[in-house]
Amino acid sequence: MKLSAFFVLSLLALTLVACGKPTAPESATSEGYGTTHEGKAAEGRNEVKD
């Protein structure tokens, strides 16, 4: 029982270390809002409607 609890806790600790904390973009500006990752305007259903 102790061995399996130790194994589960070790696995949980390793998972938390590997994943780290969630990160957010450095700046939250809306400058690239509505563009693709290449900087082009979105088309079709992803297009930003005014």
N, CA, C and O of each residue as an XYZ file, in Angstrom:
200
protein
N       0.827     -1.195      0.000
C       0.000      0.000      0.000
C       0.868      1.255      0.000
O       0.624      2.194     -0.757
N       1.886      1.254      0.863
C       2.752      2.433      0.930
C       3.527      2.618     -0.374
O       3.747      3.740     -0.830
N       3.931      1.501     -0.959
C       4.696      1.579     -2.201
C       3.841      2.135     -3.338
O       4.317      2.957     -4.121
N       2.597      1.700     -3.437
C       1.737      2.197     -4.509
C       1.391      3.673     -4.282
O       1.310      4.432     -5.248
N       1.188      4.095     -3.036
C       0.919      5.500     -2.741
C       2.138      6.349     -3.094
O       1.998      7.437     -3.653
N       3.315      5.862     -2.775
C       4.555      6.575     -3.115
C       4.694      6.708     -4.629
O       5.089      7.760     -5.131
N       4.366      5.634     -5.356
C       4.451      5.653     -6.808
C       3.481      6.670     -7.406
O       3.849      7.423     -8.307
N       2.254      6.695     -6.911
C       1.247      7.623     -7.424
C       1.652      9.060     -7.125
O       1.544      9.921     -7.998
N       2.115      9.335     -5.914
C       2.537     10.691     -5.563
C       3.761     11.125     -6.373
O       3.862     12.284     -6.775
N       4.680     10.204     -6.610
C       5.862     10.525     -7.426
C       5.456     10.852     -8.854
O       5.982     11.787     -9.458
N       4.524     10.082     -9.388
C       4.044     10.318    -10.749
C       3.345     11.671    -10.847
O       3.529     12.397    -11.825
N       2.553     12.007     -9.851
C       1.877     13.290     -9.827
C       2.881     14.438     -9.746
O       2.740     15.438    -10.449
N       3.882     14.298     -8.898
C       4.905     15.340     -8.760
C       5.675     15.527    -10.065
O       5.935     16.659    -10.472
N       6.038     14.437    -10.718
C       6.764     14.529    -11.994
C       5.902     15.178    -13.077
O       6.403     15.937    -13.907
N       4.612     14.876    -13.064
C       3.699     15.482    -14.032
C       3.619     16.985    -13.830
O       3.658     17.744    -14.798
N       3.507     17.418    -12.591
C       3.434     18.848    -12.310
C       4.719     19.559    -12.687
O       4.679     20.679    -13.195
N       5.851     18.930    -12.448
C       7.139     19.531    -12.801
C       7.280     19.622    -14.319
O       7.753     20.632    -14.839
N       6.874     18.578    -15.026
C       7.015     18.546    -16.488
C       6.100     19.564    -17.160
O       6.500     20.213    -18.127
N       4.898     19.707    -16.666
C       3.930     20.612    -17.298
C       4.194     22.064    -16.935
O       3.987     22.950    -17.764
N       4.633     22.321    -15.751
C       4.879     23.690    -15.323
C       3.588     24.444    -15.129
O       2.511     23.851    -15.056
N       3.701     25.739    -15.047
C       2.506     26.552    -14.860
C       2.010     27.059    -16.211
O       2.796     27.177    -17.151
N       0.736     27.354    -16.317
C       0.225     27.887    -17.578
C       0.819     29.259    -17.869
O       1.054     30.048    -16.953
N       1.057     29.536    -19.121
C       1.642     30.821    -19.500
C       0.657     31.600    -20.359
O      -0.205     31.023    -21.022
N       0.794     32.872    -20.336
C      -0.043     33.755    -21.142
C       0.871     34.575    -22.044
O       2.055     34.722    -21.741
N       0.359     35.100    -23.122
C       1.194     35.960    -23.967
C       1.728     37.149    -23.171
O       1.089     37.616    -22.228
N       2.893     37.624    -23.556
C       3.519     38.722    -22.829
C       2.690     39.992    -22.888
O       2.555     40.688    -21.882
N       2.134     40.303    -24.045
C       1.311     41.504    -24.149
C      -0.080     41.102    -24.614
O      -0.232     40.254    -25.493
N      -1.065     41.703    -24.032
C      -2.446     41.364    -24.369
C      -3.064     42.415    -25.278
O      -4.212     42.807    -25.069
N      -2.333     42.874    -26.273
C      -2.870     43.868    -27.197
C      -3.739     43.173    -28.238
O      -3.565     41.982    -28.497
N      -4.656     43.896    -28.826
C      -5.536     43.323    -29.840
C      -5.033     43.642    -31.243
O      -5.799     43.623    -32.207
N      -3.785     43.924    -31.343
C      -3.196     44.330    -32.621
C      -3.297     43.233    -33.681
O      -3.540     43.543    -34.847
N      -3.119     41.964    -33.315
C      -3.187     40.878    -34.277
C      -4.515     40.158    -34.267
O      -4.627     39.069    -34.831
N      -5.530     40.740    -33.638
C      -6.834     40.091    -33.532
C      -7.482     39.991    -34.901
O      -7.548     40.975    -35.638
N      -7.953     38.813    -35.234
C      -8.628     38.615    -36.513
C      -7.687     38.295    -37.655
O      -8.096     38.312    -38.816
N      -6.422     37.999    -37.342
C      -5.462     37.634    -38.378
C      -4.996     36.202    -38.159
O      -5.127     35.653    -37.065
N      -4.458     35.615    -39.198
C      -3.902     34.269    -39.090
C      -2.519     34.349    -38.457
O      -2.003     35.434    -38.191
N      -1.933     33.188    -38.222
C      -0.590     33.180    -37.639
C       0.449     33.790    -38.581
O       1.555     34.130    -38.159
N       0.090     33.925    -39.847
C       0.999     34.536    -40.825
C       0.769     36.042    -40.959
O       1.478     36.714    -41.708
N      -0.219     36.572    -40.238
C      -0.501     38.001    -40.287
C      -1.500     38.413    -41.353
O      -1.782     39.600    -41.519
N      -2.037     37.436    -42.080
C      -3.020     37.739    -43.121
C      -4.408     37.844    -42.499
O      -4.664     37.285    -41.433
N      -5.292     38.559    -43.167
C      -6.671     38.676    -42.681
C      -7.368     37.333    -42.743
O      -7.187     36.573    -43.694
N      -8.162     37.044    -41.733
C      -8.902     35.779    -41.705
C     -10.007     35.802    -42.745
O     -10.566     36.856    -43.051
N     -10.317     34.630    -43.285
C     -11.344     34.516    -44.302
C     -12.393     33.501    -43.873
O     -12.137     32.662    -43.008
N     -13.560     33.577    -44.469
C     -14.608     32.597    -44.210
C     -15.193     32.732    -42.821
O     -15.444     33.842    -42.351
N     -15.412     31.596    -42.157
C     -16.062     31.620    -40.859
C     -15.196     32.244    -39.766
O     -15.708     32.591    -38.702
N     -13.905     32.389    -40.009
C     -13.010     32.992    -39.027
C     -12.861     34.499    -39.191
O     -12.129     35.145    -38.441
N     -13.554     35.045    -40.169
C     -13.459     36.474    -40.443
C     -14.102     37.282    -39.314
O     -15.149     36.904    -38.788
N     -13.470     38.387    -38.952
C     -13.993     39.245    -37.886
C     -15.064     40.149    -38.473
O     -14.812     40.875    -39.434
N     -16.256     40.105    -37.899
C     -17.377     40.925    -38.366
C     -17.433     42.200    -37.543
O     -17.293     42.158    -36.320
N     -17.634     43.326    -38.198
C     -17.728     44.608    -37.475
C     -19.115     44.850    -36.968
O     -19.372     45.877    -36.339
